[in-house]
């Protein structure tokens, strides 16, 4: 196993070249014009898995973008690790804020810059290269399966069905995922909880056409003003969500557990400084890490109406829109929350507008215990690279498919993330430190080794 | 004067061809890329005025887009009419809602379709053609001056200075303007009041970059949610504006005058039906026509933040913007209101966001008595064409330059509009009925005739 360092040293330029080929493909799953790029990215992954030493790999159809599946079965008696990742990425706008083009990856300041550098092309690719090492150096201790999908960033709408259809093929003892972050470059962590998600789009219609704001202003409801009032009312003065029934199923975390969580390192001054904000803002009665870790939230992800160009246009717009998403915690059902939101939003609409509410996607929250062999194998692996055991954390993010895996395949996932908060995933200038990329490749084989030992 | 009908009949196709040449020029004043089109439109007007019979006409520089000035002085002892209009137009977006391209005018269903068909290319061009008739038929009873500007839709920021610099040249007894609407095709009206305008843009900044809404949602203020709350708070439950000091200077219209205004024909059911709304919405204690005629208003003209494309992006945006304009009534000063708004908006900003407020443009409200010779000449003229005297109305719209004319040049304006509410000015599918266009040309010479008689 010691050979991993020299293997990385010898091959690091090739590893980066291969990753860059993947990063250059603009596989933005939310844009329907990118269909061909999705297929290109899938084929790139298939070839990469084969090249790394898989016995077989193929691009398989789903009801949406294709899924890449590959495997190397060395002995049916050995435990099987199913590596999950995604080849799709988030949109890149606002494009003008990128310091280098999002799909022309480059290295600056010891980091890889480009859309997907971390989330999740960079992180998932570490698994291909760690696998390659174990195959080439003949030290693979488990059977390995890869499932790399192309719709994670739009909520994996078709992967559940894919899993239903391929339960036998996907049989495994654990699902291994790198699509989350560590607390800091020197503080490894394993994500033991994820929030769920209910993502809605609302449309408020006032008059049947754009009106002159002078001739009609003051006499006809302006849908942009109305939308502002409706959105404003979705949270109260204590930053609690007002959607009726929203908190009914929220898992209440005990004070003891909150005290445990409070031991994780967190510096509020640094947090505010990094975001350039004077004050944080969130639900009364909870601290920052609790607000993202164990409490639900509601955010406007997009809002638009009327004239948004240069200068002044005196228009009273006909319509106003918002994309509003809610992050959910264990025990909240995203479909129920979507229904509650729709009912609430329609109920608060005044009689002088029409309202349309669409649920765009959603997923359940997830919690995983720290007592499993997978968690212990991960802890062991991180310790080999970072010299310390990882901290178990509940992340505010969502990987909706993780709870679906458990439900359909009956397999728990282990979230071994190597991202960092500063990686700007989902934002302009996404990046991934070279050190994290190579540390990931270095760490993963230890997970396989210890997981195989614990499974004996 | 009877000859006007046959003159129109003989020349109507040429009149339309000439107008269409003007409509084809995309002279959108709020778009800085249109500078050359602005000059082209000005030159087109200069040539049109010369061709119609002016003694001279030229494109004159201003600090912004050029001003077209032309004149025909037949006798210094006669009264002088200064025709004011504008060659600039509003932006055309959303472009996809236009049934025919905005700058490719065409005639359908007895109407001229295209940006500027009414506002103000179509309406101003009636004056050129009425003038042509009086010159050609040798019945011009007044001296005539034309001043056609190119920045009306952005608030005429440079015309005040132009007037200051050319007071002597612009000397006149009345300013004649067709840039407003009639109540209905069979109910002529003269606009005796206009609202003022204060147009602001606000920018709310939260974190210094777009964030992942899962990792940060609930812990960091979302500027889009904050903007919604701030905008929502600008009007109260009685639809009164909450900006501190906003109503201090509002002219209170007497109950008697309101009773007079209530005699103007207005059908609420038709109004709602035309706009496809269930209910109107405005300041408590006032009816619809009062809400636009004698009361100020506040409207969001544009609002934008975060991801506005197809599908879902789980972003917590860094910034949110809104364009917010207030219509003002006589005695409210737009510069004072802009200052009050800025102070108020900054005062209500919570500590976890930064706020920037910019005044984009403004203008004062205007009122004009119905006892002047100009009003009586207008009333006489409308009666010749429509068989009835016009109704004096206070419009909700703004032509900021009208009060500036009074202040700088000391000349009252008479607002003889021929537009109709259905003309969709400032909206997609702007149009202007052929009948109104030709009725305007028919009516204007009677104004000149009676104005000259009353001035004797």
Interface residues (C-beta under 8 A of the other chain):
Chain A: X30 X31 X32 X90 X91 X93 X94 X97 X154 X155 X181 X195 X197 X199 X206 X207 X208 X209 X210 X211 X212 X213 X214 X215 X216 X217 X218 X219 X220 X221 X222 X224 X225 X227 X228 X229 X231 X232 X233 X234 X235 X275 X276 X277 X278 X279 X280 X281 X282 X283 X288 X289 X291 X292 X295 X296 X297 X298 X299 X300 X301 X302 X303 X304 X305 X306 X307 X308 X309 X310 X311 X312 X313 X314 X315 X316 X317 X320 X321 X322 X323 X325 X327 X350 X351 X352 X353 X360 X361 X395 X396 X397 X398 X421 X424 X425 X426 X427 X428 X429
Chain B: X30 X31 X32 X90 X91 X93 X94 X97 X154 X155 X181 X195 X197 X199 X206 X207 X208 X209 X210 X211 X212 X213 X214 X215 X216 X217 X218 X219 X220 X221 X222 X224 X225 X227 X228 X229 X231 X232 X233 X235 X275 X276 X277 X278 X279 X280 X281 X282 X283 X288 X289 X291 X292 X295 X296 X297 X298 X299 X300 X301 X302 X303 X304 X305 X306 X307 X308 X309 X310 X311 X312 X313 X314 X315 X316 X317 X320 X321 X322 X323 X325 X327 X350 X351 X352 X353 X360 X361 X395 X396 X397 X398 X421 X424 X425 X426 X427 X428 X429
